[in-house]
């Protein structure tokens, strides 16, 4: 067992575990003589542990498409379509995936046997037609596989891109995204990102529903999607998800946020009230120098941003889209910072 593998196991914690090659059936082709491991994927806001190895590996990622009714807000349910880890329920957003540039990644996508729709995935981290979607069309109860080489470092979006669905008036890719089928995949540089104290995975997205009463399971509205008029704008899949379960940090921590904007329509103006981004890696580019000292950063639909900031003052900070009326549609989350007061930085005067 290599040293890097041992570290990976220790870092895995409760989230999952790496698995060595011999127990895995690997198809020939791109696969190299490198170590074969099973990726750790995490549910938002959790982030897979940093990659400590420095040589590319064959990485197996297992995902499962599901359709289920869940909470979109305290008042209403919604029939979501989304991705989950193998053998687990679907979540919105789908799991975060973390690989290293040069890795050969094998995606194993199952579609739950109870699904009504075919699903697939277009990974923006994939070089190849459709980002892999054409190779991953998966009927209910079936499994598809794709192997790709991660050529570019960055924080990338992934989403279902199934071109057939129940809405016959238009291509249905938007509907699959609008129902919750998306997530983020980080392709780290060799040697990984600089160590920080806290990492979080936050995905902003819009939902387009028909009107309904409190307690209703709201239905998707293609017309509102077409009009780009969302009923809900949320972080991590539900209005108030990050209010009920705030992100937590301590005074002095350096926080890194992997921020993905699923859209499907609107550009986000990401801002944390009372904080300044020390470093922003615009549009998820991790190989260019960061911008420093930013208040608000634009995150395109189908794109991402990574930001790092030190939290110096205790208290509760609001994560928002500064297209600010979206707060009323659910786009607000909390970051709670515990620790000693910092009166030299922030102090009320009477
Ligand atoms: Cu789909």
Boltz pocket constraint, residues with backbone or C-beta under 6 A from the ligand:
constraints:
  - pocket:
      binder: B
      contacts: [[A, 81], [A, 117], [A, 118], [A, 119], [A, 120], [A, 160], [A, 161], [A, 162], [A, 176], [A, 181]]
      max_distance: 6.0
